């Protein structure tokens, strides 16, 4: 009776696949925490200094109106807690454009007392903004935009990697 032995190529492919699947579960900062409960530990990665930056602009039009940013653009670390909030408030964890009144009317539960300590904000001038000194990870950008009396809130998830610049257009 002969025993079949797997070919070396098959073993290499299986080993490579296992290695890649292990890497896929390793946290890179943000977006990995499964818990929807607030935990400062889940946000800790976002407080480290880094070399990454996000440079963005607002380009949103609806019903023949061009919207412009008003006030600040918020940057929120992606955690299980913030993902759950984004899903409840915006109906998505990737991107959204929702009337401000609709977002305000939705309940995302009571905001944790320490949550605000992890938010960042930059002024939006001439429909442009920039965040610098960021660690690698996943973030949510939030910006109110206005055309006449209409106010819409734009949300988009963005990833910073390798200490590089991430160029983002909100509203596209």
Secondary structure, DSSP 8 states (H G I E B T S, - for coil): -------HHHHHHHHHHHHHHHHHTS--SSS-----S--HHHHGGGGS--SEEEEEEE-EEETTEEEEEEEEEEEEE--HHHHHHHHHHHS-SSEEEEEHHHHHHS------TTGGGG-EEEE-BTTEEEEEEE-SEEEEEEEEEEETTEEEEEEEEEEE-TT-EEEEEET-
